[in-house]
Amino acid sequence: MSTKRLVIALGGNALGNTSQEQLELVKVTAQTIVDLSQEGYSVIVGHGNGPQVGMINSAMEYSSNEGGNTPYMPFPECGAMSQGYIGYHLTQAIQQELKKRNIDKEVACIITQVVVDRNDPAFLTPNKPIGAFLTKEESVILSREKGFHFMEDAGRGYRRVVPSPQPQRIVEIKAVEHLVESGAIVITVGGGGIPVVETPQGLQGVDAVIDKDRSCAKLALDIKADMLIVLTAVDRVCIHFNTPDQKALPEMSIEQAKRYIKEGHFAPGSMLPKVEACLDFVENTNDGVAMITSLQKAKSALRGEVGTIITR
């Protein structure tokens, strides 16, 4: 009997806003990942990179704009940097946790490119904020000089925004498959993957951010995972969230999830993309199951004690 494959999508709460904070938080994340591996599952990990890629992008922009010798760094390269250092921290923390438990298992991180469609409608409406807050005057200058798009952000200033296209193809999927088959814990599609488009000259990076839950759903489909687990800040998905009528959901069918989406129960940019990613996976498999729960309760959720299960 083959080992069941779990694709884990790590939310921002599993990582930190600074390098030092992240080093501490990934120790907890590693415990959960190794717990699941020790239960006999083959574990493949995807993660977000929102704060990290913004930090790198802001630092690079500041350095290049302040008269220093630092060259301007394109946004896809900033995404690759974030994949590298988050993957390094996760790999190291998982290796240390495996060593504590005397488990002999490889951990591998792959810098992953994800192909998007150049004609994706998302490119017409950039809406993902990245980088530092600027004044209106600063945003106008950068928009004129570099062609960036900016939006006012909750009265705190103006931030650059980039598109969030849908993932079409994971470039390194065969390498991921080989590593999974070897028994390694694999870290891939970091930050949703580095967005690239196909050109006559080959792949080319684009200024965009792919939703990491969507990419993890695509990854789960491609490697024929048995389950997609989206780890976030809550133990279960709720309807009527933050109201007196709040109700936690132990399970949802595809039909129920779509009805709740239509009724507006899940916030865009928060729970909505997570539920939609789960639907992407479950609708396109015969018996695949998706789950949304918290990082701390992942092991209990697999025993059916907590979490929200989404099935056909």
C-alpha positions as CSV (number, residue, x, y, z in Angstrom):
1,M,0.0,0.0,0.0
2,S,1.4,3.4,-1.0
3,T,2.1,6.1,1.5
4,K,-0.7,8.8,1.7
5,R,0.4,12.1,0.4
6,L,-0.4,15.4,2.2
7,V,0.2,18.8,0.7
8,I,0.4,21.4,3.5
9,A,-0.3,25.1,2.7
10,L,1.3,27.1,5.5
11,G,-0.3,30.4,6.3
12,G,1.4,33.6,7.4
13,N,1.0,32.8,11.1
14,A,3.5,30.0,10.6
15,L,6.2,32.4,9.7
16,G,7.4,35.8,11.0
17,N,7.7,39.4,9.9
18,T,11.5,39.4,10.6
19,S,14.2,36.9,10.0
20,Q,14.7,36.4,13.8
21,E,11.0,36.0,14.5
22,Q,10.8,33.5,11.7
23,L,13.7,31.5,13.0
24,E,11.7,30.9,16.2
25,L,8.3,30.4,14.7
26,V,9.5,27.7,12.2
27,K,10.5,25.5,15.1
28,V,6.8,25.1,16.0
29,T,6.0,24.7,12.3
30,A,8.6,21.9,12.1
31,Q,7.1,20.0,15.0
32,T,3.8,19.8,13.2
33,I,5.4,18.8,9.9
34,V,7.5,16.1,11.6
35,D,4.4,14.9,13.6
36,L,2.6,14.3,10.3
37,S,5.6,12.6,8.7
38,Q,6.0,10.4,11.8
39,E,2.3,9.4,11.5
40,G,3.3,7.7,8.2
41,Y,2.3,10.4,5.7
42,S,4.4,11.7,2.8
43,V,4.5,15.5,3.5
44,I,4.9,18.2,0.8
45,V,5.0,21.8,2.1
46,G,4.0,25.1,0.4
47,H,4.1,28.4,2.2
48,G,3.3,32.1,1.9
49,N,5.8,34.9,1.6
50,G,3.8,38.1,1.9
51,P,5.8,39.9,4.6
52,Q,9.1,38.5,3.5
53,V,8.9,39.5,-0.2
54,G,7.6,42.9,0.8
55,M,10.6,43.4,3.2
56,I,13.1,42.3,0.5
57,N,11.5,44.5,-2.1
58,S,11.4,47.5,0.2
59,A,15.0,47.1,1.2
60,M,16.1,46.8,-2.4
61,E,14.1,49.8,-3.5
62,Y,15.4,51.9,-0.6
63,S,19.0,50.9,-1.4
64,S,18.7,51.6,-5.1
65,N,16.9,54.9,-4.5
66,E,19.1,56.4,-1.9
67,G,22.1,57.0,-4.1
68,G,23.9,53.9,-3.1
69,N,25.6,51.3,-5.3
70,T,22.8,48.7,-5.0
71,P,21.3,48.0,-8.4
72,Y,17.5,47.9,-8.8
73,M,16.2,44.3,-8.1
74,P,13.2,43.2,-10.2
75,F,10.2,41.8,-8.2
76,P,10.5,38.2,-9.5
77,E,14.1,38.0,-8.1
78,C,12.8,39.3,-4.8
79,G,10.3,36.4,-4.8
80,A,13.1,34.0,-5.5
81,M,15.1,35.4,-2.6
82,S,12.2,35.0,-0.2
83,Q,11.7,31.4,-1.3
84,G,15.4,30.8,-0.7
85,Y,15.6,32.2,2.8
86,I,12.2,30.9,4.0
87,G,13.0,27.5,2.6
88,Y,16.4,27.5,4.3
89,H,14.8,28.3,7.7
90,L,12.1,25.6,7.2
91,T,14.6,23.0,6.1
92,Q,16.9,23.7,9.0
93,A,14.1,23.6,11.5
94,I,12.7,20.3,10.1
95,Q,16.2,18.7,10.1
96,Q,16.7,19.7,13.7
97,E,13.3,18.3,14.7
98,L,14.0,15.0,12.8
99,K,17.4,14.7,14.6
100,K,15.7,15.2,18.0
101,R,13.5,12.2,17.3
102,N,16.3,10.1,15.7
103,I,14.4,10.0,12.4
104,D,16.6,9.5,9.3
105,K,14.8,11.4,6.5
106,E,15.9,13.9,3.9
107,V,14.4,17.4,3.6
108,A,14.6,19.2,0.3
109,C,13.6,22.7,-0.7
110,I,13.1,23.6,-4.4
111,I,13.1,27.1,-5.8
112,T,9.9,26.8,-7.8
113,Q,8.6,28.6,-10.9
114,V,4.9,28.6,-11.7
115,V,3.7,29.5,-15.2
116,V,0.8,32.0,-15.4
117,D,-1.1,33.2,-18.5
118,R,0.0,36.5,-19.8
119,N,-3.6,37.2,-20.7
120,D,-4.9,36.4,-17.2
121,P,-7.5,39.2,-16.4
122,A,-5.7,39.8,-13.1
123,F,-3.0,41.7,-15.0
124,L,-5.6,44.3,-15.9
125,T,-6.5,44.9,-12.2
126,P,-3.4,44.7,-9.9
127,N,-4.6,44.5,-6.3
128,K,-1.9,42.7,-4.2
129,P,-0.1,45.3,-2.0
130,I,3.7,44.9,-1.6
131,G,6.5,46.9,-0.2
132,A,6.5,50.0,2.0
133,F,4.0,52.8,2.5
134,L,4.7,55.9,0.5
135,T,3.3,59.4,0.2
136,K,1.1,60.2,-2.7
137,E,3.9,62.4,-4.2
138,E,6.4,59.5,-3.9
139,S,4.0,57.1,-5.5
140,V,3.3,59.4,-8.5
141,I,7.1,59.8,-9.1
142,L,7.7,56.0,-9.0
143,S,4.7,55.3,-11.2
144,R,6.0,57.8,-13.8
145,E,9.6,56.5,-13.6
146,K,9.1,52.8,-13.4
147,G,5.5,52.2,-14.5
148,F,4.4,50.8,-11.1
149,H,0.8,50.7,-10.0
150,F,-0.1,52.2,-6.6
151,M,-3.2,52.1,-4.4
152,E,-4.1,54.0,-1.2
153,D,-4.1,51.6,1.7
154,A,-6.5,52.2,4.6
155,G,-5.4,55.8,5.1
156,R,-1.9,54.7,5.9
157,G,-0.3,55.8,2.6
158,Y,0.2,54.4,-0.9
159,R,1.6,51.0,-1.6
160,R,2.6,49.4,-4.9
161,V,0.2,46.7,-6.1
162,V,0.9,43.8,-8.4
163,P,-1.5,41.3,-10.2
164,S,-2.4,37.9,-8.7
165,P,-2.9,35.6,-11.7
166,Q,-4.0,31.9,-11.5
167,P,-1.3,29.2,-11.5
168,Q,-1.2,27.2,-14.8
169,R,1.8,24.9,-14.5
170,I,4.5,24.1,-11.9
171,V,7.7,24.1,-13.8
172,E,9.7,21.9,-11.4
173,I,6.9,19.4,-10.8
174,K,8.9,16.3,-12.0
175,A,11.7,17.1,-9.7
176,V,9.2,17.5,-6.8
177,E,7.7,14.1,-7.8
178,H,11.1,12.4,-7.8
179,L,11.9,13.8,-4.3
180,V,8.5,12.8,-2.9
181,E,9.0,9.2,-4.3
182,S,12.4,9.1,-2.6
183,G,10.7,9.7,0.8
184,A,11.9,13.2,1.4
185,I,9.9,16.0,3.0
186,V,9.7,18.5,0.2
187,I,9.3,22.3,0.4
188,T,8.0,23.8,-2.9
189,V,5.8,26.6,-4.5
190,G,7.1,29.0,-1.8
191,G,5.0,32.2,-1.9
192,G,2.8,30.6,-4.6
193,G,5.9,30.1,-6.8
194,I,7.9,32.6,-8.8
195,P,5.4,33.8,-11.5
196,V,6.7,33.3,-15.0
197,V,5.3,33.5,-18.5
198,E,6.2,31.5,-21.6
199,T,8.0,33.4,-24.4
200,P,9.8,32.3,-27.6
201,Q,13.1,32.7,-25.7
202,G,11.9,30.7,-22.7
203,L,10.4,31.4,-19.3
204,Q,10.4,35.0,-18.1
205,G,9.6,36.4,-14.7
206,V,6.7,38.8,-14.2
207,D,5.8,41.3,-11.5
208,A,3.0,39.4,-9.8
209,V,2.1,37.3,-6.7
210,I,0.4,33.9,-7.0
211,D,-1.9,33.0,-4.2
212,K,-0.1,30.3,-2.3
213,D,-3.3,28.3,-1.5
214,R,-4.1,28.2,-5.2
215,S,-0.6,27.0,-6.0
216,C,-0.8,24.3,-3.3
217,A,-4.1,23.1,-4.7
218,K,-2.5,22.8,-8.1
219,L,0.5,21.0,-6.6
220,A,-1.8,18.6,-4.8
221,L,-3.6,17.8,-8.0
222,D,-0.4,17.3,-10.0
223,I,1.2,14.9,-7.5
224,K,-2.1,13.1,-6.9
225,A,-2.1,13.9,-3.2
226,D,-4.7,12.3,-1.0
227,M,-5.3,15.5,1.0
228,L,-4.7,19.2,0.9
229,I,-4.4,20.8,4.3
230,V,-4.6,24.6,4.5
231,L,-3.2,25.8,7.8
232,T,-4.3,29.1,9.1
233,A,-5.1,31.0,12.3
234,V,-8.4,29.3,13.2
235,D,-9.2,25.7,14.2
236,R,-12.3,25.5,12.0
237,V,-14.0,27.5,9.3
238,C,-17.0,29.6,10.5
239,I,-20.0,31.1,9.0
240,H,-21.4,34.4,10.5
241,F,-17.8,35.0,11.6
242,N,-17.4,37.5,14.5
243,T,-21.2,37.8,15.0
244,P,-23.4,36.4,17.8
245,D,-24.6,33.8,15.2
246,Q,-21.0,32.5,14.5
247,K,-21.0,28.8,13.8
248,A,-18.0,26.5,13.3
249,L,-18.2,24.0,10.5
250,P,-16.8,20.5,11.1
251,E,-17.4,19.7,7.4
252,M,-18.6,21.1,4.1
253,S,-19.7,19.5,0.8
254,I,-18.8,21.2,-2.4
255,E,-22.4,22.4,-2.8
256,Q,-22.5,23.8,0.8
257,A,-19.1,25.6,0.3
258,K,-20.3,27.3,-2.9
259,R,-23.5,28.4,-1.2
260,Y,-21.6,29.9,1.7
261,I,-19.3,31.7,-0.8
262,K,-22.4,33.1,-2.6
263,E,-23.9,34.3,0.6
264,G,-20.7,36.2,1.4
265,H,-19.6,34.3,4.6
266,F,-15.9,34.2,3.7
267,A,-13.8,37.4,3.5
268,P,-11.8,38.1,0.3
269,G,-8.1,38.0,1.1
270,S,-8.7,35.9,4.2
271,M,-10.8,32.7,4.3
272,L,-12.3,33.0,0.8
273,P,-9.1,32.1,-1.2
274,K,-8.5,29.2,1.2
275,V,-12.0,27.7,0.7
276,E,-11.7,28.3,-3.1
277,A,-8.4,26.5,-3.2
278,C,-9.9,23.5,-1.4
279,L,-12.7,23.5,-3.9
280,D,-10.2,23.5,-6.8
281,F,-8.6,20.4,-5.4
282,V,-11.7,18.5,-4.3
283,E,-13.7,19.2,-7.5
284,N,-10.9,17.8,-9.7
285,T,-10.2,14.6,-7.8
286,N,-12.3,11.5,-7.4
287,D,-11.7,10.9,-3.7
288,G,-9.4,13.8,-2.6
289,V,-10.2,15.5,0.7
290,A,-9.3,19.1,1.7
291,M,-9.0,20.4,5.3
292,I,-8.7,23.8,6.8
293,T,-7.4,24.1,10.4
294,S,-4.8,25.7,12.6
295,L,-1.1,24.8,12.6
296,Q,-1.3,23.8,16.2
297,K,-4.2,21.4,15.7
298,A,-3.1,19.7,12.4
299,K,-2.4,16.4,14.0
300,S,-5.7,16.4,16.0
301,A,-7.5,17.4,12.8
302,L,-6.3,14.3,11.0
303,R,-7.8,12.3,13.7
304,G,-11.2,14.1,13.1
305,E,-11.1,15.9,16.4
306,V,-11.1,19.4,15.0
307,G,-10.8,21.2,11.6
308,T,-13.1,21.7,8.7
309,I,-13.2,18.8,6.1
310,I,-14.3,19.6,2.5
311,T,-15.4,16.6,0.4
312,R,-17.4,15.9,-2.7
